[in-house]
Amino acid sequence: MGCAVSNILATPTSPTTLADFTSPRLLIPNLSGTDAAAVIQELSQAMRREGRVPDLLPFYHAALNREFLVSTETEAGMAFPHARIAALQEVSFALGRSREPLAWSTRGMGSVRLVFLIAVPANDSTRYLSLISGLARLAKEPQAVEKLYCATDPLQMFEVLQQTKLRTSSTAEPIGKAAGQP
């Protein structure tokens, strides 16, 4: 499988993509942390620098505590730590990639290389569910995941995220049509 990344850019009329929840400055292609606590701290600091979270420590502690209660590590080699905080203005995420598998949870699967740290306002469900749906779709697209692994810089990672479209009410098929009804 090649590591070519296309230069398809989202247009104002295109559906919402994963890239709409982040920015290139929130994408870290070479994480320095080697475990969940260090990586969550590194990604939390990026979110604070970019103004996505107003106060670093409450967000970091909430995400870390949530992750220790129930690990978000997946068999696909990804983890999705997250925290709901009342002071947040919008749903957003930072993405970090590790060259080596991370020691992520007590399950010791040791296969996490992509970590999506998600910040969610306490009263938001709609955009959060849209983001989670898009991340699940990304995880099921081996070519897109491979492009994230092969990206050489944050801009290439961002381009991959721009290509993962989210379902919106205008793109969803009506319930009756899905069941083959008129």
C-alpha atoms as one frame of an Amber mdcrd trajectory, in Angstrom:
protein
   0.000   0.000   0.000   1.530   3.335  -1.040   1.883   6.466   1.033   0.670
   8.972  -1.532  -1.602  11.681  -0.140  -3.841  13.509  -2.585  -4.353  17.238
  -2.470  -8.165  17.197  -2.498  -9.338  20.203  -0.528 -12.787  20.757   0.935
 -14.915  23.388  -0.745 -17.497  25.557   1.007 -20.308  23.427  -0.459 -18.796
  20.066   0.473 -20.165  18.059   3.395 -18.643  18.501   6.820 -15.407  16.541
   7.244 -13.297  15.421  10.188 -10.966  18.330   9.412 -13.710  20.766  10.463
 -13.156  19.710  14.077  -9.406  20.353  14.177  -6.568  22.306  12.561  -3.076
  21.444  11.322  -1.656  22.936  14.534  -3.552  20.262  16.505  -1.983  17.395
  14.552   1.238  15.937  15.951   2.901  13.460  13.574   5.604  12.431  16.072
   4.360  12.143  19.638   7.056  12.276  22.284   4.925  10.611  24.974   5.087
   6.835  25.376   2.028   6.155  27.530  -1.563   7.353  27.917  -0.843  10.014
  30.557   2.042  11.582  28.635   0.205  11.544  25.294  -3.000  13.003  26.750
  -0.883  15.744  28.345   0.929  16.468  25.063  -2.330  16.662  23.090  -4.041
  18.699  25.855  -1.220  21.241  25.703  -1.701  21.577  21.941  -5.435  22.149
  22.462  -4.719  24.814  25.087  -2.179  26.584  22.828  -4.785  26.717  20.058
  -7.498  28.047  22.374  -9.666  24.916  22.091  -9.683  24.417  25.865  -9.676
  27.407  28.239  -7.852  25.749  31.144  -5.328  22.952  30.676  -5.435  21.118
  34.009  -9.204  20.530  34.383  -9.406  19.260  30.808  -6.301  17.068  31.129
  -7.479  15.560  34.421 -10.998  14.922  33.107  -9.674  13.181  29.973  -7.098
  11.166  31.896  -9.561  10.096  34.613 -12.111   9.087  31.973  -9.480   7.072
  30.118  -8.379   5.272  33.294 -11.993   4.357  34.115 -12.644   2.832  30.690
  -9.920   2.665  28.078 -10.847   3.894  24.606  -8.138   1.766  22.999  -9.389
  -0.104  19.934  -8.167  -3.133  18.031  -7.682  -0.820  15.042  -4.632   0.707
  16.764  -6.407   3.893  17.803  -7.478   5.457  21.084 -10.172   8.108  21.573
  -9.717   9.722  24.993 -12.233  12.486  25.611 -13.660  14.834  28.199 -16.878
  16.818  28.556 -16.237  20.249  30.049 -18.825  22.998  30.573 -16.408  25.821
  29.639 -15.775  24.514  26.120 -17.235  26.413  23.165 -17.108  23.730  20.469
 -16.354  20.076  19.812 -12.765  19.650  18.645  -9.917  17.183  18.665  -6.165
  16.904  18.542  -4.540  13.948  16.809  -1.181  12.464  17.673   0.693   9.700
  15.904   3.376   7.529  17.433   6.024   5.801  15.352   6.062   2.912  17.848
   3.052   1.252  19.516   2.180   2.957  22.807   1.783   1.326  26.211  -1.802
   2.570  26.434  -3.900   0.629  28.914  -3.735  -2.126  31.476  -5.058  -4.514
  28.811  -1.582  -4.252  27.345  -2.628  -4.603  23.711   0.298  -2.328  22.829
  -0.963  -1.484  19.386  -2.088   2.166  19.686  -0.353   4.481  17.257  -3.086
   7.076  16.571  -4.636   9.022  19.450  -7.597  11.359  18.955  -8.078  13.542
  22.063 -11.615  14.905  21.907 -12.916  17.988  23.749 -16.702  18.139  24.122
 -18.846  20.936  25.592 -21.001  19.523  28.402 -24.236  20.380  26.589 -23.291
  19.148  23.081 -24.452  15.800  21.769 -25.205  16.375  18.106 -21.788  17.490
  16.832 -20.045  15.042  19.169 -22.015  12.112  17.747 -21.296  13.337  14.214
 -17.565  13.434  15.019 -17.606   9.966  16.619 -19.443   8.584  13.594 -16.816
  10.083  11.280 -13.971   8.685  13.381 -15.600   5.227  13.296 -15.870   5.519
   9.504 -12.194   6.527   9.290 -11.161   3.516  11.405 -12.903   1.221   8.900
 -11.036   2.706   5.912  -7.611   1.019   5.827  -6.362   3.249   2.994  -7.149
   6.438   4.916  -5.553   5.063   8.102  -2.474   4.095   6.091  -2.307   7.651
   4.711  -2.363   8.993   8.288   0.521   6.665   9.181   2.485   7.729   6.103
   1.845  11.484   6.269   5.109  13.344   6.728   3.690  16.491   8.322   0.532
  17.967   9.898  -0.712  19.380   6.573  -0.738  15.936   4.966  -2.549  14.534
   8.007  -5.079  17.374   7.705  -5.666  16.552   4.029  -6.545  12.964   4.960
  -9.046  14.246   7.539 -10.563  16.542   4.889 -11.350  13.467   2.807 -13.404
  11.764   5.545 -16.870  13.203   5.104 -19.443  13.136   7.881 -23.069  12.259
   7.443 -25.359  15.248   7.644 -29.123  15.412   7.529 -28.889  16.296   3.830
 -26.718  13.253   3.047 -28.614  10.745   5.157 -31.087   8.556   3.323 -34.718
   8.806   4.512 -35.724   5.953   6.816 -38.487   4.705   4.511 -36.107   4.619
   1.540 -33.527   2.633   3.471 -36.109  -0.067   4.115 -37.086  -0.153   0.442
 -40.369   1.699   1.053 -41.666   4.560  -1.113
